[in-house]
Amino acid sequence: MHTIQCTITTEGLSASWLAPAIEGYLEWLRERGSSNAVLRRRIPPLVKFGAFAKAKGATEMDQLPALVGPFVEECNRVRIRPCPGPERNAPYALEVRRPIEQMLQLVLPSLCKDHRPYEPSFFGQAAGFFESLREERGLREPTVQLWRWHLQMFEQFLNEEGVDDLCHLLPDHLDRFIVGARTRMCIKAMFGLCSALRLLLRWLYREQRVPRDLSGCINAPQAYRLSTIPRSVTWPEVERMLATVNGATASGLRDYAMIILIVLYGLRAREVAALTLEDIDWNVGRLHVGGRKAGHSTTYPLSPTAGEAVIAYLQRGRPPTNDRHLFMSARAPRRAVNHAIVSTRVRYYLLKAGVTIIRPGSHTLRHTCAQRLVDAGFPLKVIGDYLGHRAPASTEIYTKVAVEVLRQVALGAGEVVL
């Protein structure tokens, strides 16, 4: 990858009007384990950005976020070997953008994606909606975060349509938005999108923010119960995927342990990311999984395979940190991994192993765990409890992967089997 070529002395850094912010950012990186080489690479784009912003007339920190995009475009335009297309330019753009955005998040906390309370602007008409979801409906934070993402899509659509007031919203707008979203989202995701939008419109009408209730105009796509089958992979494919993990690196040791926990216990990505050092009781050999989707917790016996994988990661892969989360980022700044990283790493190894499946990710291995329990002849109630399902209906989908039983039914012994 082409790197930024620039020599900037200490005097050049001190001459920048962003010097205090840059020095604070470098100290923040140093505290989180970044090497001196990383610190040196971060300085040139930051100093360049300060000069660029000053040339554009910026004098205050809150003027800088709007200049990040133009600065990245300018850097790519004047570089020695400009990339011909967006895909080729993406790594370079990320290299320039990342340190600037991290620095701005430190000096302008309101920009921090992890703590920024997104409220759909809609010119203030929907302010307070998410608080009502927590207080009135008791929705858990992951659900609220998902609905935020849905409504961000809706807000972007309204901006493109030129709708600057929800009082001007028409059923035709809703129809075009839902039809467009269906081209990018599966049926299950569409149900969440339509539910969030329908509840928003009801809330707006109840709070007298809009003159009429348009929630009845939202028609979710038709879907049929048990119309699909779980997207699992075979155990030989799991073994092939595990063979692609490089156990000589810190990230490889971490990823191997995460994959083992998912495929043996059927954990969700969020549950893996939330595990802490205290969740493993080595004295009695127990793994505790708390805060599950159904609102309860589960304790499993710690299998030797999972225990060995975790121990290898703790001894040779986990960075020294005061954070009590079990799985941490392999590179500085050291942070606990989130559910997106867990799912992305599983997807990476599935593709690397040449496993062909629709929407590969961590849930693929969760379904694989369920498939093995079905093949072993466990009752659905036991499987549902093992996977942490709240209702028996959530486990019924796995009746469609009871291959041996279905084969006997097809051969004519259906009455005996059933």
Secondary structure, 3 states (H helix, E strand, C coil): CCCCCCCCCHHHHHHCCCHHHHHHHHHHHHHCCCCHHHHHHHHHHHHHHHHHHHHCCCCCHHHCHHHHHHHHHHHHHHCCCCCCCHHHHHHHHHHHHHHHHHHHHHHCHHHCCCCCCCCCCHHHCCCCHHHHHHHCCCCCHHHHHHHHHHHHHHHHHHHHHCCCCHHHCCHHHHHHHHHHHHCCCCHHHHHHHHHHHHHHHHHHHHCCCCCCCCHHHCCCCCCCCCCCCCCCCCHHHHHHHHHCCCCCCHHHHHHHHHHHHHHHHCCCHHHHHHCEHHHEECCCCEEEECCCCCCCCEEEECCHHHHHHHHHHHHHCCCCCCCCECCECCCCCCCECCHHHHHHHHHHHHHHCCCCCCCCCHHHHHHHHHHHHHHCCCCHHHHHHHHCCCCHHHCHHHHHHCHHHHHHHHHHHHHHHC
